[in-house]
Amino acid sequence: MKNSITITSILQSMLTPEEVQRVVKFIGYEDKARKFTVYHLLQYWCMAALEQWGSYRSSVDYAALCGLPVVHYSRFSTKAAEVPFSVFKELFHLLVSKCNREARRKLTFPKELLLIDSTTMTVGKTRLPWAPYHGERAGIKLHVALRAENGQPLQVLESLGSKHDGPMSEALAQPDYIVVMDRAYGKLERLDYFKTHGQSFVIRLRDNVHLEKPHALRRLTKPDSSVIRDILASWEPLSVVPDNVIVW
């Protein structure tokens, strides 16, 4: 986890505070704040969109966990109302203009991306009686693993149109690639399987998945200890009482 890259780090490599300030001056907005500038507001918006913050009040608590400067929620809401939309529109155009070959070299992934998805082809029920789908329709489904770099399929599997996409992703996964999938494949047991087998993945979680940030416990630190932190955790599959978990 020490090697993880946050969205704020990526944003800072793409849009510097100086570039944001130039856009602000170009639009004609005068940014008088020092502790909470337009650049800080941009970071707040990015994290709010990524982590789906519920309100201005709750976002301030989340901001501290994300390493963002902490301000009162009223300052956040006031700043959001003050800065014109045209500033962020111009920043978006600037960001898009930077998404070129040079930027892709800077953001090189350790492995090639492998896109996994499926498509269903339907016909009349009488033409494929062995593949019932919905009502008077029959269908088959193609599960495709597509290489993002060259747009060529790496592997294709066929199934009945009624078969769920999820289980097929395990057959399409390749440890030499980072698989990218939508939330139809987002079963928690499958993610554990990928983690155990060394499969890198990027997946959109389902709406009913609730993520909790760990609650740190106070402890006496020792200079020569390999323990990083103590947290309170609950292991649901075993239905055990929450206990101290040591991470090292």
C-alpha positions as CSV (number, residue, x, y, z in Angstrom):
1,M,0.0,0.0,0.0
2,K,3.0,2.3,0.4
3,N,3.4,2.3,-3.4
4,S,-0.2,3.3,-4.1
5,I,-0.9,6.4,-6.2
6,T,-3.8,8.7,-5.1
7,I,-6.0,10.8,-7.4
8,T,-4.5,14.0,-6.0
9,S,-1.0,12.9,-7.0
10,I,-2.2,12.2,-10.5
11,L,-4.0,15.5,-10.6
12,Q,-0.9,17.4,-9.5
13,S,1.2,15.7,-12.2
14,M,-1.4,16.8,-14.9
15,L,-2.4,20.2,-13.6
16,T,0.0,22.3,-11.5
17,P,-1.2,25.0,-9.1
18,E,0.5,27.6,-11.4
19,E,-1.5,26.4,-14.4
20,V,-4.7,26.6,-12.4
21,Q,-3.8,30.1,-11.3
22,R,-3.2,31.2,-14.9
23,V,-6.7,29.8,-15.9
24,V,-8.3,31.6,-13.0
25,K,-6.7,34.9,-14.1
26,F,-7.7,34.3,-17.7
27,I,-11.4,33.9,-16.7
28,G,-11.2,37.0,-14.6
29,Y,-11.9,35.6,-11.2
30,E,-9.8,37.0,-8.3
31,D,-8.7,34.3,-5.9
32,K,-7.9,36.1,-2.7
33,A,-7.8,33.1,-0.4
34,R,-4.5,31.6,0.8
35,K,-5.6,28.6,2.9
36,F,-8.3,27.4,0.5
37,T,-7.5,28.3,-3.1
38,V,-9.2,27.3,-6.4
39,Y,-6.6,24.5,-6.7
40,H,-7.7,23.2,-3.3
41,L,-11.3,23.4,-4.4
42,L,-10.5,21.4,-7.5
43,Q,-8.9,18.7,-5.3
44,Y,-12.0,18.6,-3.2
45,W,-14.2,18.2,-6.2
46,C,-12.1,15.4,-7.6
47,M,-12.2,13.5,-4.3
48,A,-15.9,14.2,-3.8
49,A,-16.7,12.7,-7.2
50,L,-14.4,9.7,-6.7
51,E,-15.5,8.8,-3.2
52,Q,-19.1,10.1,-3.5
53,W,-19.1,12.4,-0.6
54,G,-22.6,13.0,0.7
55,S,-22.5,16.6,1.8
56,Y,-20.3,19.6,2.4
57,R,-20.4,18.9,6.2
58,S,-19.3,15.2,5.8
59,S,-16.7,16.0,3.1
60,V,-14.5,18.0,5.6
61,D,-14.1,14.8,7.7
62,Y,-13.2,12.8,4.6
63,A,-10.8,15.4,3.4
64,A,-8.5,15.0,6.4
65,L,-8.2,11.2,5.6
66,C,-7.3,12.0,2.0
67,G,-4.5,14.4,2.9
68,L,-6.3,17.5,1.8
69,P,-6.2,20.8,3.7
70,V,-8.9,20.8,6.4
71,V,-11.3,23.8,6.3
72,H,-14.7,24.4,7.8
73,Y,-17.6,23.0,5.7
74,S,-19.1,26.5,5.3
75,R,-15.9,27.7,3.7
76,F,-16.0,24.8,1.3
77,S,-19.6,25.6,0.3
78,T,-18.9,29.3,0.0
79,K,-15.9,28.8,-2.2
80,A,-17.9,26.3,-4.4
81,A,-20.5,29.0,-4.9
82,E,-18.0,31.8,-5.6
83,V,-15.8,30.2,-8.3
84,P,-17.5,30.4,-11.7
85,F,-18.2,27.3,-13.7
86,S,-16.2,28.6,-16.6
87,V,-13.0,28.1,-14.6
88,F,-13.5,24.4,-14.3
89,K,-14.7,24.2,-17.9
90,E,-11.5,25.7,-19.0
91,L,-9.5,23.5,-16.7
92,F,-11.2,20.5,-18.2
93,H,-10.3,21.6,-21.7
94,L,-6.7,22.1,-20.6
95,L,-6.6,18.6,-19.0
96,V,-8.0,17.0,-22.2
97,S,-5.4,18.7,-24.3
98,K,-2.7,17.2,-22.2
99,C,-4.0,13.6,-22.7
100,N,-1.6,13.0,-25.5
101,R,1.2,10.5,-26.1
102,E,3.6,12.3,-23.9
103,A,1.1,12.2,-21.0
104,R,0.5,8.5,-21.6
105,R,4.3,7.8,-21.3
106,K,4.3,9.6,-17.9
107,L,1.4,7.5,-16.6
108,T,2.7,4.2,-17.9
109,F,1.0,1.2,-16.2
110,P,3.2,-1.6,-15.0
111,K,1.2,-4.0,-17.1
112,E,-1.0,-3.7,-20.2
113,L,-4.7,-3.2,-19.7
114,L,-7.1,-6.1,-20.6
115,L,-10.7,-5.0,-21.1
116,I,-13.3,-7.7,-20.2
117,D,-16.9,-7.4,-21.3
118,S,-19.6,-9.4,-23.1
119,T,-22.1,-8.9,-25.9
120,T,-25.4,-10.9,-26.4
121,M,-26.7,-11.8,-29.9
122,T,-30.4,-12.8,-30.0
123,V,-32.5,-14.5,-32.6
124,G,-35.9,-16.1,-32.8
125,K,-36.5,-18.9,-30.3
126,T,-37.0,-21.5,-33.1
127,R,-33.6,-20.9,-34.6
128,L,-31.7,-21.7,-31.4
129,P,-34.1,-23.8,-29.3
130,W,-31.1,-25.0,-27.1
131,A,-30.3,-21.4,-26.1
132,P,-33.5,-19.9,-24.6
133,Y,-33.1,-16.2,-23.6
134,H,-36.2,-14.1,-22.9
135,G,-39.7,-14.9,-24.0
136,E,-39.7,-15.7,-27.7
137,R,-36.0,-14.9,-28.1
138,A,-33.0,-17.2,-28.0
139,G,-29.5,-15.9,-27.6
140,I,-25.8,-16.6,-27.2
141,K,-23.2,-14.5,-25.4
142,L,-19.6,-13.8,-26.3
143,H,-17.3,-13.0,-23.4
144,V,-14.3,-11.0,-24.8
145,A,-10.9,-10.1,-23.3
146,L,-9.7,-7.1,-25.4
147,R,-6.2,-5.7,-25.3
148,A,-6.5,-2.0,-24.8
149,E,-3.1,-1.2,-26.4
150,N,-3.9,-2.5,-29.9
151,G,-7.7,-3.1,-29.8
152,Q,-7.3,-6.8,-30.6
153,P,-9.1,-9.6,-28.7
154,L,-6.9,-11.8,-26.6
155,Q,-9.5,-14.4,-25.8
156,V,-13.2,-15.1,-26.6
157,L,-15.5,-17.5,-24.8
158,E,-19.1,-18.3,-25.8
159,S,-22.0,-19.2,-23.5
160,L,-25.8,-19.2,-23.4
161,G,-27.3,-15.7,-23.4
162,S,-28.7,-16.2,-19.9
163,K,-25.4,-17.0,-18.3
164,H,-24.1,-14.4,-15.9
165,D,-20.9,-12.5,-16.9
166,G,-19.2,-12.9,-13.5
167,P,-18.0,-16.5,-13.5
168,M,-16.6,-16.1,-17.0
169,S,-14.1,-13.4,-15.9
170,E,-12.1,-15.9,-14.0
171,A,-11.5,-17.9,-17.2
172,L,-10.6,-14.7,-19.1
173,A,-8.3,-13.2,-16.5
174,Q,-4.6,-13.1,-17.3
175,P,-1.9,-12.5,-14.6
176,D,0.3,-10.7,-17.1
177,Y,-2.4,-8.0,-17.6
178,I,-4.4,-5.6,-15.5
179,V,-8.0,-6.6,-16.1
180,V,-10.6,-3.8,-16.3
181,M,-14.3,-4.8,-15.8
182,D,-17.6,-3.2,-15.0
183,R,-19.6,-3.9,-11.8
184,A,-21.3,-7.0,-13.2
185,Y,-18.1,-8.8,-12.3
186,G,-17.8,-7.2,-8.9
187,K,-18.4,-10.1,-6.5
188,L,-16.3,-9.8,-3.4
189,E,-15.3,-13.5,-3.4
190,R,-14.0,-13.1,-6.9
191,L,-11.9,-10.1,-5.9
192,D,-10.4,-12.2,-3.1
193,Y,-9.7,-14.8,-5.7
194,F,-7.9,-12.3,-7.9
195,K,-5.9,-11.0,-4.9
196,T,-4.9,-14.5,-3.9
197,H,-3.8,-15.5,-7.4
198,G,-1.9,-12.3,-8.1
199,Q,-4.3,-10.9,-10.6
200,S,-4.2,-7.1,-11.0
201,F,-7.6,-5.6,-11.6
202,V,-9.6,-2.4,-11.9
203,I,-13.4,-2.8,-11.3
204,R,-16.4,-0.6,-10.6
205,L,-18.0,-1.7,-7.3
206,R,-21.7,-2.2,-7.0
207,D,-23.9,0.4,-5.3
208,N,-24.6,-2.0,-2.4
209,V,-20.9,-2.3,-1.5
210,H,-20.2,-0.2,1.5
211,L,-16.6,0.8,2.2
212,E,-15.5,1.7,5.7
213,K,-12.3,3.6,6.5
214,P,-10.4,1.9,9.3
215,H,-10.6,3.5,12.7
216,A,-7.1,3.9,14.2
217,L,-6.4,2.9,17.8
218,R,-4.0,4.7,20.1
219,R,-0.9,2.7,20.9
220,L,2.5,3.2,22.4
221,T,5.0,3.4,19.5
222,K,8.5,1.8,19.7
223,P,11.3,3.1,17.5
224,D,12.5,-0.4,16.5
225,S,9.0,-1.9,16.0
226,S,7.9,-3.2,12.6
227,V,4.2,-2.5,13.4
228,I,2.8,0.4,11.3
229,R,-0.6,0.9,13.0
230,D,-3.4,-0.7,15.0
231,I,-6.9,-0.6,13.7
232,L,-10.3,-1.9,14.7
233,A,-11.6,-4.4,12.2
234,S,-14.4,-6.9,11.7
235,W,-14.1,-10.1,9.7
236,E,-17.6,-10.8,8.5
237,P,-17.2,-14.2,6.8
238,L,-16.2,-15.8,10.1
239,S,-18.7,-13.7,12.2
240,V,-16.1,-13.0,14.9
241,V,-16.1,-10.2,17.4
242,P,-14.1,-7.2,16.2
243,D,-10.5,-7.4,17.4
244,N,-7.2,-5.6,17.1
245,V,-5.5,-6.3,13.8
246,I,-1.8,-5.6,13.5
247,V,-0.5,-4.5,10.0
248,W,3.1,-4.7,9.2
